[in-house]
């Protein structure tokens, strides 16, 4: 077994001696345990999860669905970029959800603006679906549809080849379809990317790089 256990461990004794968990010699990706937890992955606002090391190819069509829960009005949700301008990005900026796509000719954005600035950042779960179909893009938040006109109708493919970064991205990585550098603080669950008949549910515990991200459990309430 090469991956960590998604669990809480307490009161460990070795040879009848209590192990001191408060002052470890080293520590990596270990968080405190919470009295009440929910399914999902907790992002502490300092890092990101990196998926698909060999690079994810968006090309002409992709449908992204996820659920998020946050009290912060800023935060990167997801970005896939390329060495050129081609990219897709999802982010929360001033309490609005933005879905950006660049197929090579220029960035276009579908923006969902809730009635109140904090209504998406209320600590409750919200459902997001972002769809790119050739040059068309749309965003559905909690069943509310937003789509946008794309003047660049000849340009249909986002030729990305970089990993999928979720909740943020490293300082040395370029993201052509994100305006925010703020890492997401809150919980994400049920991240699914669909291309045609191929549906992939991403398990954050299998990310090749995790920083400030704790798979499999979210605190029931912020502490």
ZIDAJO-V495096 format. One line per field, one symbol per residue. psi: psi as a letter, one per 20 degrees, with the letter a starting at -180 (. if undefined). Layout:
psi = ???
//
This chain:
psi = pirrpnrpprlpqpljpppoihmqgqpplprqqqgpqqqapppjjicrppqmhippogchpqppqrqqpqjqjqppgqpparhbiprqqpqppkjqppoqpojhiqpqpppoorgqhjhiljjrpqppppppodipqrppokippprqqoimihoipomqjrroppjaqqhjppoikphqipqpobqqrlopppocioppppohijqippokpnqippphqp.
//
